[in-house]
Amino acid sequence: MQLNERSNHLLWEITMNPHLKSEDLENKYNLNRRQLKYSFNQINDWLEFRNLPKIERTTQGMFVIDPVLVSTLYKKEHQPQDMTIPSEKERTNIIILMLLTKEGELSLFHFTDELDVSKNTVLNDLKKAQSIVAEYELEINYTRQSGYRVEGKEFFIRKLLLNTIYKMLDLHLGKQKIEQFSEVDIQEMEAINERIKRIEYNLNLQFTDEKITSMPYILYFTLRRIQQGNHIDPFYIQLEELQDTKECKATEEILFDYHDIPMQERLFITLHLLTSNVYWSEDLTEKTIPDLQQSLRDMLLQFEKRSCIYLKDKEQLLNKLLLHMKPAYYRIKYKLTGFYDIQQTVSEEFKELHHIVKQSTNPLEKLVGELIPESEITYLTMLIGGWLTKQGDSIQQKVKALIVCPKGVSFSRLLLTELKDLFPEFIFLDSLSVRDFQDYSLDFDIVFSPVYLETEKNLFIVADVLSKEEKNRLRKHVLAEVHGYHIQGLDMEQMMEIIEKHAKIGSKQALKKDLQAYMNPEFPDKEMSSEATPHLHEFLHKRTIQLHSHAETWEEAVKESAKPLLENGSIEWSYVEALLQQHTEDPYIVIGPGIAIPHASPEEGVNDVSMSLLQLPKGVSYANNTIHVIVVIAALDKYQHLKALRQLMKLSNNNEDIESIMTSNKVQDVQSVIQKYSIETEKSE
């Protein structure tokens, strides 16, 4: 007699957590009262069949469990192999495990015999297994001579093997099932276990419990495959990056009596040690990844800016992140993250935090040369979230804002820059299109948009370009709505008296001045820097304006429009390549009828802030638009080009003036139009 999967889970749950009530189990496993009763009848029949004490239920829904039952079920010498009927998912993993670890040929008979199911069931399970191995660029093939085999590159087979071991260990009695279906030599396994303990001592670290459980099986089956002649191709692993690590020396200690193990296989085992999570380590200063610490510092700095939260005891947090990111670096670089995925999803409490952490990982991505996978970001979120909880901070306490702009990325970026300066205490989660906003899943408090939106949250309609006076009015209005007070109603003297009651003030005048600047911001610093920045006509002049040009393709047009900036040394050729790469059919750089503004990041090759204009009388096709005017923008930072960009945005909203630029025969005529917007903006400011 066997238990089905549901009954097995319930038996495990109730014997491990005897305080649970019937209602708890119904909610957790989505069962009704009748289903729960049926499962416990089956469990008690199973227990009676084995002469074990039955589980009783009280009228209050509590369970009465005989201690003899718990000790008998789970003591090491009594681990019944037939306790459950394996589910389809479990059988599929067992089949893959057998294919990767068993010696000799495997036929349909072997699977039906081991799993105690019909031939048709095994054939169906093999189809499921085929779809899983295909994700690793592998396939299951059958021949009469060799039986069923997994075929493909050995490196991918190893990834599949590791993933399967982790899945098996997650099962109830997982270790016993691995040993049952893979013919493990227990003595050899114990010898490997002893070697791993020596590694911990020699490396001055302690592996996590999960890694200590899985590592012996991974090393055991890796060595078995090597001895069977299944070797990894040399080019997959970089010798120079791994050979000087402590883990490489530890590998030699593991393999001291294994002869004829190729170098690439030794490096694979080294890689596994490097990618294994550790609980603690005495050595966090190892120079194998020299820029990792700085990249983590930069990430935390970005996080602080985005979240408006100051991290206390940052060095301690940095050490925790280093402990995780050293193995993660190798996992990500060698694309071994698949089997390290964190099973749980980010909790509701940390969803917005996860989003901000994700936005802050750029320094790590530059270091590794790969995007940081979601599973690793989840772990970073958990570490940082735990740290914030410890210091009494939370993203939930901050005002979370969105910007929704239907006019594309350039308008959105301009709005985002201005509103971040205007509300430095707010967290700006995202800048979205209207369509993206309709499907947005994160929690937010307020929305800024130039258009009306259907939303239950506070919506503030803002102009595309904000004047100084509009900024002041907007800040007062938003703070009044969000915090429920009007700034002009605050008594500064009374506020100073309250502060003096509870704090020691260094300079009363300086504090008063700072509070007044915060409560009634006139933005002197930003405005001064803005006034010092160039107008549009200072960027677009006779040396940077080209008329009567012709291009067959968008690529030709961009190259032609960037020529003046290349010739005067404002940009490098790499910037032009970035323009072409970033804006392949990107409709968001089209800011008005017939006008587009390709631009890229400063680090792509900008030497000096600059712009150039190209007129295309016949136009060029781009993202379902015909473009007649291209303005290339090369920015060094987020401020120096802003005034000119605002003026260009205003210009793009005037169809008559755009038409004038499209049809002008003289550079002076184009300059006259541009000059008009420079003067108008200057007056309004």
Buried (B, 14 or more C-beta within 10 A) or exposed (E): EBBEBBBBBBBBBBBEEBEBBBEBBBEEBEBEEEEBEBBBEBBBEBBEEEEBBBBEBEEEBBBEBBEEBBEBBBEEEEBEEEBBBBBEBBBBBBBBBBBBBBEEBBEBEBBBEBBEBEEEBBEBBBEBBBEBBEEBEBEBEEEEEEBBBBEBBBBBBBBBBBBBBBBBBEBBBBBBBBBBBBEBEEEEBEEBBEBBEEBBEEBEBBBEEBBBBBBBBBBBBBBBBBEEEBBBEEEBBEEEBBEEBBBBBBBEEBBEEEEEBEEBBBBBBBBBBBBBBBBEBEEBEBEBBEEBBEBBBBBBBBBBEBBBBEBEEBEEBBBBBBBBBBBBBBBBBBEBBBBBBBEEEBEEEBBBBBBBBBBBBBBBBEBBEBEBBBBBBBBBBBBBBEBBEEEEBBBEEBBBBBBBBBBBBBBBBBBBBBBBBBBEEBBBBBBBBEEEBEEBEEBBBBBBBBEEBEBEEBBBEBEBBBEEEBBBEBBBEBBBEBEEEEBEEEEEEEBBEEBEEEEEEEEEEEBBEEBEEEBBBEBEEBEEBBEEBBBBBEBBBEEBBBBEBEBEEBBBBBBBBBBBBBEBEBBBEEBBBBBBEBBEEBBBBBBBBBBBBBBBEBEBBBBEBBBBBBBBEEBBEBBEBEBBBBBBBBBBEBBBBBBBBBBBBBBBBBEEBBEBBBEBEEBEBBBBBBBBBBEEBEEEE
